[in-house]
Amino acid sequence: MSTVIDRPGTAAVPPDAPASGRNARVWHPVSLAALLVGTGILYLVNLSANGWANSFYSAAIQAGSQSWKAWFFGSSDMANSITVDKPPMSLWIPALSVRVFGLNSWAILVPQALMGVAAVALLYLITKKYFGHWAGILAGATLAVTPVAALMFRFNNPDALLVLLMVAAVWATLKAIEDGRLRWMILTGVFVGFGFLTKQLQVMLVVPPLAITYLAFGQHTWVKRIGHLFAALGALIVSAGWWILAVELWPASSRPWIGGSQNNSILELTLGYNGFGRLNGNETGSVVPGGARGYGAPGGYLGADGGFGGGPGGRPGGGGGMWGQTGLLRMFEPAQGGQIAWLIPTALIVGIAALVIIGKAPRTDLRRPYLAVWGLWLLVTMGVFSFMAGIFHSYYTMALAPAVAAVAVGGGAVCWSARDRLWVRIVLAAGVWIAAIWGFALLARSPDFVPWLRPMVLIVGIVGGLVMLVAHRPYLSVLALVTAVAAALAGPVAYTLYTVGQSTQGSIVSAGPRVSGEFGPGGGRDPGGMRGGIPGAPAGTQMAGPGGTAMPGGVPNAAGFAGPGAEGGMGGGPGGLLSGSRPSAELVAMLQADADNYTWVAAAVGSNHASGFQLESGYSVMPIGGFNGTDPSPTLDEFKKLVEENKIHYFIGGGRGFGNSDGSRPSAQIAAWVQENFTAQTVGGTTIYDLTAPTG
């Protein structure tokens, strides 16, 4: 019952596809509207509960809405002292939204939600062309309810735009394979180039899948296909390079410092902190000053398991560190499993089976390039994420979500169309059983979360697999499909609904309930400390408070993290490394008084620490040292000059950037100079220094 395509542009619709004729004309638009409207509602409901979401980016969006220069560069503050540590494209659209609708949570986050709806719609269109309407609906729905996708399409990190652009690049490449026109490959390069301006080298993970698929299945001769790929590369370079070139050629004295770099260079940021440093763990200026270091190393920060630094020095043998254990099973570990891994095993099984079924079909069978490009996307990205030694957060796995949905549904559609073969029905049954058993295991990691759902998923999956064995009988096929989809998606849907109902804020966030064995820097719904605690530390161990005060568990503070309730901690109050500050009304009023007389109403160590004061006051707050407090901007001499020129009114204490752990860093030197030369006062629970009134 398989379908073979013998000419380009023909859709691979299974001959037994449901709904045809008049029913199709009615149900197809209705079901598509339900998918897109439902996705929109899912991503928009309770959206304002996320507040400023990642205040690091919200402050930059605010700055871009008030200053076109800040908009162009992606500056953290309206006065353009320093940029965020990413290119600015993901900030441009919400900044324009804020210009139109004013500064509020909805204006910042709705663009991301609409990007999610667009990504779902685009995946539907791609899948429909090769496998029919209902397969497209299922692929779009699977992406929509993937927990990490639902999380990030309701958040203001760059990942929402990045994923949309990557899906668009696949769409353009498959169009090029269909009709052979060069313009589609040029458009592919443009989409990838825009992805580069969104999150730099991460978008390059999709380039090998795109190139290999076009080279293998494009219509023209090898020479012409290679030429088309070079044209796409040229489009990529132009669409990304114009901004890179502009920043490099712009006089450094009249533009903001490039956040995340140590030498004020966008190229350094691209290749270092946001590039190869993510792979080998040597991220200069990152959370571990001077690179990854082991337990107790000077300039590093201490861990309870023999090394809390990322990369090779993090754990004995170089297997992991602060960002988790590297290896083949990394995507299935507690921190990542519930975010993305629900359907990965099933997708791999049915995807391989689908390629076997297609077998010796003509090279122009368009199902093959569909499975190839999405399958390679899944394998390449999962492989890099599994073994990268540098900074890694669970929400990065959003980049896998479209590929998992596409391979699972596309491979399943090919197998379904060939279910008259016994071995194919066995593969389908195995896929259902594995999805149910793995879903049961993932749900068991949070035993108090909807406890009745675990056995239900297992029971429905077992029954669905048994029915799948006889799914070639027409009267059982619908039951087999319904039970298979229910068993596969019940867990992700539950995680997604939980995520939508919560307030998610901070720099490091994750979807779903807290799970057993999860670890890594806090954020999200656990702002009081390390979510899941410190790996390898005794139960109850938290990061230390300011000044080296040991929190429960006795871990000394070398990095400047604060525990629950400590000034500069990760939840509320003055803010910290991973969450924005929350100033009191009294302090906001103090900052706003005479604010127009200063370039910066205040300065604070670390971008997150500064962000809340800027967002609430509406005036520029200088983030000394950028995100981590480790960037050499400004230097102590530069800061002293700005103070002498009365360009900065206040210095806000309590910042806990990693720069505070190293006295040789400008941020630590500035903080020490302020403490020595100005009088501290407490306003609304926050320590503040008036830089216009030196003690001398």
C-alpha positions in Angstrom: 0.0 0.0 0.0 3.0 2.3 -0.4 3.0 5.4 -2.6 5.7 6.1 -5.1 6.3 9.5 -6.7 7.7 9.4 -10.2 8.0 13.1 -11.0 9.0 16.2 -9.0 6.3 18.2 -7.3 3.9 15.3 -6.7 2.6 15.0 -3.2 2.9 11.6 -1.5 -0.6 11.2 -0.3 -1.4 7.7 0.9 -4.2 6.2 -1.3 -6.2 5.4 1.8 -6.0 9.0 3.2 -9.1 9.9 5.1 -11.5 12.6 3.9 -11.8 13.3 0.2 -14.0 15.2 -2.1 -16.6 17.3 -0.3 -15.6 16.1 3.1 -12.1 17.2 2.5 -13.3 20.6 1.4 -15.1 21.0 4.7 -12.8 19.3 7.2 -9.5 20.3 5.9 -9.9 24.1 6.4 -11.8 23.5 9.7 -9.0 21.2 11.1 -6.3 23.6 9.9 -8.1 26.5 11.6 -8.4 24.5 14.7 -4.7 23.7 14.7 -3.6 27.3 14.2 -6.2 29.0 16.4 -5.6 26.3 19.1 -1.8 26.9 18.9 -2.4 30.6 19.2 -4.6 30.3 22.2 -2.1 27.8 23.9 0.8 30.2 23.4 -1.2 33.4 24.4 -3.2 32.3 27.4 -1.7 33.4 30.7 1.1 35.0 28.8 1.4 38.0 31.0 2.2 35.7 33.9 5.7 35.5 32.5 6.2 39.2 33.3 9.5 40.5 31.8 10.4 36.8 31.1 14.1 37.0 30.5 14.7 40.6 31.7 18.2 40.5 30.1 16.5 40.6 26.7 13.5 42.7 27.8 15.8 45.5 28.9 17.4 45.4 25.4 14.0 45.4 23.8 13.1 48.4 25.9 16.3 50.2 24.9 15.7 49.4 21.2 12.2 50.8 21.4 13.6 54.2 22.6 16.9 54.4 20.6 17.4 53.4 17.0 21.1 53.0 17.7 20.3 50.6 20.5 17.9 48.8 18.2 20.5 48.4 15.5 23.2 47.1 17.8 21.1 45.3 20.4 22.2 47.4 23.3 21.3 46.5 26.8 20.6 50.2 27.7 19.3 53.2 25.8 22.6 55.0 26.3 24.4 52.3 24.4 27.1 51.2 26.9 27.1 47.5 26.0 25.1 45.1 23.8 23.6 41.7 24.7 25.8 38.7 24.0 23.9 37.8 20.8 23.2 39.6 17.5 20.1 41.7 17.6 17.7 40.2 15.1 15.5 38.5 17.7 15.2 41.9 19.5 14.2 43.9 16.4 10.6 42.7 16.1 9.6 42.9 19.8 11.3 46.3 20.0 9.1 47.5 17.2 6.1 46.1 18.9 7.0 48.0 22.1 7.4 51.2 20.1 3.8 50.7 18.9 2.0 49.3 21.9 4.2 50.5 24.8 6.4 48.7 27.2 4.6 45.7 28.7 4.8 42.0 28.9 2.3 41.4 26.1 4.1 43.7 23.6 7.4 41.8 24.3 6.1 38.3 24.2 3.2 38.2 21.7 5.7 38.4 18.7 7.3 35.2 20.0 3.9 33.5 20.3 3.0 34.4 16.7 6.4 33.0 15.6 5.3 29.8 17.1 2.0 29.8 15.2 4.0 30.5 12.0 6.4 27.6 12.7 3.5 25.2 13.2 1.8 26.4 10.1 5.0 26.1 8.0 5.6 22.5 9.3 2.0 21.7 8.4 2.5 23.0 4.8 5.8 21.1 4.4 4.4 17.8 5.7 1.1 18.1 3.9 2.8 18.3 0.5 4.4 14.9 0.9 2.1 13.0 3.2 -1.3 14.6 3.0 -3.4 17.0 5.1 -3.9 14.9 8.2 -0.2 14.1 8.5 0.5 17.8 8.3 -2.1 18.5 11.0 -0.4 15.9 13.3 3.1 17.2 12.6 2.0 20.7 13.4 0.2 19.6 16.6 3.2 17.6 17.7 5.4 20.6 17.4 2.9 22.8 19.2 2.6 20.6 22.2 6.3 19.8 22.6 7.0 21.1 26.1 10.2 23.0 25.3 8.6 24.6 22.2 5.6 25.7 24.1 8.0 27.2 26.7 10.2 29.1 24.3 7.4 30.3 22.0 6.1 32.1 25.1 9.4 33.5 26.0 11.7 36.3 24.7 14.9 34.4 24.1 16.3 34.2 20.5 15.2 30.6 20.1 11.7 31.3 18.8 12.9 33.3 15.8 15.8 30.9 15.3 13.6 27.8 15.0 11.1 29.6 12.7 14.0 30.6 10.4 15.4 27.0 10.4 12.1 25.6 9.5 11.8 28.1 6.7 15.2 27.1 5.4 14.0 23.5 5.2 10.9 24.6 3.3 13.0 26.6 0.8 15.4 23.7 0.3 12.6 21.2 -0.4 11.1 23.7 -2.8 14.4 23.8 -4.6 14.5 20.0 -4.8 11.0 20.0 -6.2 11.4 22.4 -9.1 15.1 22.9 -9.4 15.0 26.7 -9.4 18.1 28.5 -8.1 16.0 31.2 -6.3 14.9 28.7 -3.6 18.4 27.9 -2.7 19.3 31.6 -2.5 16.2 32.0 -0.2 17.6 29.1 1.9 20.8 31.0 2.3 18.9 34.2 3.3 17.0 32.3 6.0 20.2 30.7 7.4 21.9 34.1 7.3 19.1 35.7 9.3 19.4 32.8 11.7 23.0 33.7 12.1 22.0 37.2 13.1 19.6 35.7 15.6 21.9 33.2 17.4 25.1 33.0 15.5 26.7 29.6 15.0 23.8 27.5 16.3 21.9 28.0 13.1 24.9 26.4 11.3 23.8 23.0 12.7 21.1 22.9 10.0 23.5 23.6 7.2 24.9 20.1 6.7 21.5 18.5 6.6 20.3 21.1 4.0 23.4 20.8 1.9 23.6 17.0 1.9 19.9 16.7 1.1 20.1 19.1 -1.8 23.3 17.5 -3.1 21.7 14.0 -3.0 18.3 14.7 -4.3 18.4 17.9 -6.3 17.3 17.8 -9.9 20.3 18.9 -11.8 23.8 17.6 -12.5 26.3 17.3 -9.7 28.1 20.3 -10.9 25.0 22.5 -11.1 23.8 21.4 -7.7 27.2 22.3 -6.2 26.9 25.6 -7.9 23.5 26.2 -6.3 25.0 25.4 -2.9 27.7 28.0 -3.4 25.0 30.5 -4.4 23.2 29.7 -1.2 26.4 30.2 0.7 26.8 33.6 -0.9 23.3 34.5 0.1 24.1 33.4 3.6 27.2 35.5 3.7 25.5 38.6 2.4 22.4 38.3 4.6 24.4 37.9 7.7 27.6 39.7 6.8 26.2 43.1 6.2 25.5 43.6 9.9 28.8 41.9 11.0 30.7 44.2 8.6 28.9 47.3 9.8 29.7 46.5 13.4 33.4 45.8 12.6 33.8 49.0 10.6 31.9 51.2 12.9 34.3 53.3 15.1 34.4 51.5 18.5 34.3 54.9 20.2 30.8 55.6 18.9 29.1 52.3 19.3 28.4 50.1 22.4 30.8 47.5 23.6 30.1 44.1 22.1 28.7 42.1 25.1 30.2 38.7 25.7 33.6 39.6 24.1 36.8 40.5 25.8 38.2 42.6 23.0 35.1 44.5 21.8 34.9 42.4 18.7 31.8 40.8 17.1 34.1 38.2 15.4 35.5 37.2 18.8 32.0 36.8 20.1 31.0 34.7 17.1 34.0 32.4 17.2 34.6 32.3 20.9 32.0 32.8 23.5 29.1 31.9 21.1 31.1 29.7 18.9 33.8 27.1 19.4 33.8 27.8 23.1 30.4 26.2 23.4 31.9 23.0 21.9 35.2 22.8 23.9 34.2 24.6 27.0 36.8 27.3 26.8 34.5 30.3 26.9 36.6 33.3 27.9 34.5 35.6 30.0 31.9 33.0 30.7 30.6 31.8 34.0 34.0 30.3 34.9 36.6 33.0 34.6 39.5 31.9 32.5 37.7 28.8 31.2 36.6 25.6 32.7 38.4 24.8 36.0 38.2 22.1 38.5 37.3 22.1 42.2 38.9 24.9 44.1 40.9 26.2 41.1 41.9 29.9 41.4 39.4 32.0 39.6 37.0 29.1 39.1 34.1 28.4 41.3 33.6 25.6 43.7 31.5 22.5 43.3 30.5 19.7 45.6 31.3 17.0 43.0 34.9 17.7 42.2 34.5 20.6 39.8 31.6 22.8 38.9 33.1 24.4 35.8 31.8 23.6 32.4 33.9 21.7 29.9 36.8 19.3 30.4 37.8 20.5 33.8 34.4 20.2 35.2 34.5 16.5 36.2 37.1 13.8 36.3 37.6 12.5 32.8 36.1 15.6 31.2 32.6 14.1 31.0 30.6 17.1 32.1 30.4 19.8 34.8 28.0 22.6 35.6 26.1 22.0 32.3 25.5 18.2 32.8 27.1 15.0 31.8 28.0 14.7 28.1 27.5 11.6 26.1 25.1 9.7 23.8 22.2 9.7 26.4 22.4 13.4 27.3 19.1 14.2 25.6 17.4 11.6 27.8 18.7 12.7 31.1 16.4 14.4 33.6 17.3 17.9 32.7 16.4 17.4 29.0 14.2 14.3 28.9 10.9 16.0 29.7 11.7 18.9 27.4 12.1 17.1 24.1 12.8 13.3 24.4 9.3 11.9 24.4 9.2 10.9 20.8 12.9 10.7 19.9 13.2 6.9 20.1 9.9 6.3 18.2 10.9 8.9 15.5 14.2 7.1 14.9 12.5 3.7 14.6 9.8 4.7 12.2 12.1 7.0 10.3 14.6 4.2 9.5 11.7 1.9 8.7 10.3 4.5 6.3 13.5 4.8 4.4 13.6 1.0 4.0 10.0 1.0 2.8 10.8 3.6 0.2 13.7 1.5 -0.8 14.3 1.5 -4.5 11.7 4.2 -5.3 12.9 6.7 -7.9 15.3 9.4 -6.6 12.6 11.9 -7.3 10.3 10.4 -4.7 10.0 13.5 -2.5 9.3 11.6 0.7 13.0 10.6 0.8 14.5 14.1 0.9 11.8 15.1 3.5 12.9 12.3 5.7 16.6 12.9 4.9 16.7 16.6 5.8 14.7 16.3 9.0 16.5 13.1 10.0 19.9 14.7 9.5 18.7 17.8 11.4 17.7 15.6 14.3 20.9 13.5 14.3 23.4 16.4 13.8 21.9 18.7 16.3 21.3 15.9 18.9 24.9 14.8 18.4 26.4 18.3 18.9 24.2 19.0 21.9 25.1 15.6 23.4 28.8 16.2 23.3 29.3 20.0 23.6 31.4 20.7 26.6 30.6 24.3 27.1 27.5 26.2 28.2 24.4 24.1 27.6 20.9 24.7 28.8 17.9 22.4 28.5 15.9 24.9 26.5 18.5 24.7 23.7 16.7 21.4 22.8 13.9 23.5 21.3 16.1 23.3 18.1 15.2 19.6 18.0 11.5 20.0 18.2 10.6 20.5 14.5 12.8 17.6 13.5 11.4 15.2 16.1 7.8 16.1 15.0 8.6 15.8 11.3 10.5 12.5 11.5 8.0 10.9 13.8 5.0 11.9 11.7 6.6 11.6 8.3 8.1 8.2 9.1 4.9 7.1 10.6 2.9 8.1 7.5 5.2 6.1 5.3 4.8 3.1 7.6 1.1 3.6 7.8 0.7 3.5 4.1 2.5 0.2 4.0 0.8 -1.4 6.9 -0.4 -4.4 4.8 3.1 -5.8 5.5 3.4 -7.7 8.8 6.9 -6.4 9.6 5.7 -2.8 9.1 2.8 -3.3 11.5 5.3 -4.8 14.0 7.5 -1.7 13.6 4.5 0.6 14.2 3.4 -1.4 17.2 7.0 -1.3 18.6 7.0 2.5 18.1 3.8 2.9 20.0 5.0 0.6 22.8 8.3 2.4 23.1 6.6 5.8 23.2 4.3 4.6 25.9 7.0 3.0 28.0 9.3 6.0 27.7 6.5 8.3 28.4 5.7 6.3 31.6 9.4 6.6 32.6 9.6 10.3 32.0 6.4 10.9 34.0 7.8 8.8 36.8 10.6 11.3 37.3 8.0 13.6 38.8 5.8 11.1 40.7 3.5 13.8 42.2 2.6 15.3 38.8 -0.7 14.0 37.6 0.0 10.5 39.1 -3.0 8.8 37.3 -1.5 9.8 33.9 1.4 7.4 34.1 -0.5 4.1 34.2 -3.0 5.5 31.7 -0.3 6.2 29.1 1.1 2.7 29.6 -2.2 1.0 29.3 -3.4 2.9 26.3 0.0 2.4 24.7 0.0 -1.3 25.2 -3.5 -1.6 23.8 -2.7 0.7 21.0 0.4 -1.4 20.0 -1.7 -4.6 20.0 -4.4 -3.0 17.9 -1.6 -1.7 15.5 -0.7 -5.3 14.8 -4.0 -5.7 13.1 -4.3 -2.2 11.8 -4.5 -3.4 8.2 -8.1 -4.3 8.9 -10.2 -1.1 8.0 -12.4 -1.2 11.0 -9.5 -1.2 13.4 -7.3 1.4 11.7 -9.0 4.4 13.3 -8.7 2.8 16.8 -5.1 2.1 16.2 -4.3 5.7 15.2 -6.3 7.2 18.1 -4.6 5.1 20.7 -1.2 5.5 19.2 -1.5 9.3 19.1 -3.0 9.4 22.6 -0.2 7.3 24.1 2.5 9.3 22.4 1.3 12.9 23.1 -0.4 12.6 26.5 2.8 13.2 28.4 4.0 16.2 26.3 0.5 17.7 26.4 0.4 17.5 30.2 3.9 19.0 30.5 2.9 21.8 28.1 -0.4 22.6 29.9 1.5 22.8 33.2 4.1 25.1 31.7 1.4 27.4 30.3 -0.2 27.7 33.7 3.0 28.8 35.4 5.0 32.0 35.6 8.3 31.4 33.9 11.0 34.0 34.4 14.8 34.2 34.5 17.7 33.4 32.2 17.6 29.6 32.5 14.2 28.1 32.2 12.6 24.7 31.6 9.2 23.3 30.9 7.1 21.0 33.0 7.2 20.1 36.7 10.5 19.7 38.6 11.8 16.2 38.1 14.0 13.9 40.1 17.6 14.2 39.2 17.4 17.5 37.4 20.2 20.0 38.1 21.8 23.1 36.7 21.5 26.8 37.4 18.1 27.9 38.6 15.6 30.2 37.0 12.2 29.5 35.6 9.9 28.5 38.4 12.6 27.9 40.9 14.3 31.3 41.3 15.4 30.7 44.9 18.5 28.7 44.1 19.8 25.9 41.9 16.9 24.0 40.5 17.4 20.4 41.7 20.4 21.5 43.8 24.1 21.1 43.1 25.1 17.9 41.3 26.7 15.4 43.6 26.2 17.6 46.7 24.3 16.4 49.7 20.5 17.0 49.8 19.7 20.6 50.6 23.0 22.0 49.4 22.6 25.5 47.8 25.0 28.0 46.3 26.6 30.3 48.8 25.5 33.8 49.8 27.5 37.0 49.3 31.0 37.3 50.6 31.6 33.6 50.8 28.9 32.9 53.4 28.1 29.3 53.3 24.5 28.4 52.6 23.0 25.0 53.7 25.5 22.3 52.7 28.5 24.5 53.5 29.6 25.2 50.0 31.8 28.4 50.0 31.0 31.1 47.5 33.8 31.8 45.0 31.5 32.8 42.2 29.2 35.3 43.7 26.0 33.2 43.5 23.5 34.0 46.3 21.3 31.6 48.1 17.6 32.1 48.9 16.9 35.3 50.7 20.4 36.7 50.3 21.0 40.0 48.8 21.8 39.6 45.2 20.1 36.2 45.2 18.4 34.7 42.2 14.9 35.5 43.4 13.4 38.9 43.8 15.0 42.0 45.4 18.2 43.3 44.0 18.5 40.5 41.4 21.5 38.4 40.5 23.3 36.6 37.7 20.3 34.6 36.4 17.2 36.7 37.2 16.3 40.4 37.0 16.1 42.8 39.9 12.8 43.8 41.3 13.1 47.3 42.8 10.7 48.8 45.3 8.5 51.7 44.4 10.5 53.9 46.7 13.7 53.1 44.9 12.1 53.5 41.4 10.9 57.0 42.5 14.4 57.8 43.7 15.9 56.8 40.4 13.4 58.8 38.3 13.9 62.0 40.3 16.2 64.2 38.2 16.9 61.3 35.8 16.9 63.5 32.8 20.0 65.2 34.0 22.1 62.0 33.7 23.1 59.7 30.8 22.7 56.7 33.1 20.4 57.0 36.1 22.4 54.2 37.7 25.0 51.6 37.1 25.1 48.0 38.4 27.3 44.9 38.0 25.8 42.4 35.6 23.1 42.9 33.0 20.4 41.0 34.9 21.0 43.0 38.0 20.7 46.2 36.1 17.7 45.1 33.9 14.9 45.4 36.5 15.9 48.9 37.5 15.9 50.0 33.9 12.7 48.3 33.0 10.8 49.8 36.0 12.3 53.3 36.0 12.3 53.8 32.2 15.8 55.2 32.2 19.2 53.8 31.2 21.0 51.7 33.8 24.5 50.8 32.9 25.2 47.0 33.1 28.8 46.9 34.2 30.6 43.8 32.8 27.7 42.6 30.7 25.7 39.4 31.4 28.3 37.7 33.6 30.0 40.9 34.9 33.2 39.7 33.3 33.4 41.9 30.2 36.0 44.7 30.6 33.4 47.4 29.9 33.8 50.0 31.3 37.3 49.9 32.8 37.8 51.5 36.2 39.4 54.6 34.6 36.5 55.0 32.2 34.0 54.6 35.0 35.8 57.2 37.1 35.7 59.7 34.2 32.0 59.2 33.6 31.4 59.8 37.3 33.5 63.0 37.2 31.4 64.2 34.3 28.2 63.6 36.3 26.9 61.1 33.7 26.0 58.4 36.3 23.8 59.2 39.3 23.8 56.1 41.4 25.7 52.8 41.8 23.4 49.9 42.9 25.1 47.3 45.0 24.3 43.7 45.5 25.1 42.5 42.0 26.4 39.0 41.9 28.0 38.7 38.5 30.8 36.2 38.2 33.1 39.2 37.7 32.9 39.8 41.4 35.0 36.6 42.1 38.1 38.0 40.4 39.5 41.2 41.9 41.5 41.9 38.7 38.3 42.3 36.7 37.0 45.9 36.0 33.6 45.1 37.5 35.2 44.1 40.8 37.5 47.1 40.8 34.6 49.5 40.2 32.6 48.0 43.0 35.5 48.2 45.4 36.2 51.8 44.3 32.6 52.9 44.9 32.5 51.2 48.3 35.7 53.1 49.3 34.7 56.5 48.1 30.9 56.8 48.5 28.4 56.3 51.3 26.1 53.4 51.2 22.4 53.8 51.9 19.6 51.3 51.9 16.4 52.1 49.9 13.7 49.5 49.6 16.0 46.7 50.7 18.7 47.6 48.1 22.1 49.1 48.8 22.7 52.2 46.7 25.5 54.8 46.4 25.0 58.4 45.3 27.9 59.0 42.9 27.4 62.7 43.0 28.3 62.8 46.7 31.8 61.3 47.4 32.8 60.8 51.0 36.1 62.7 50.4 
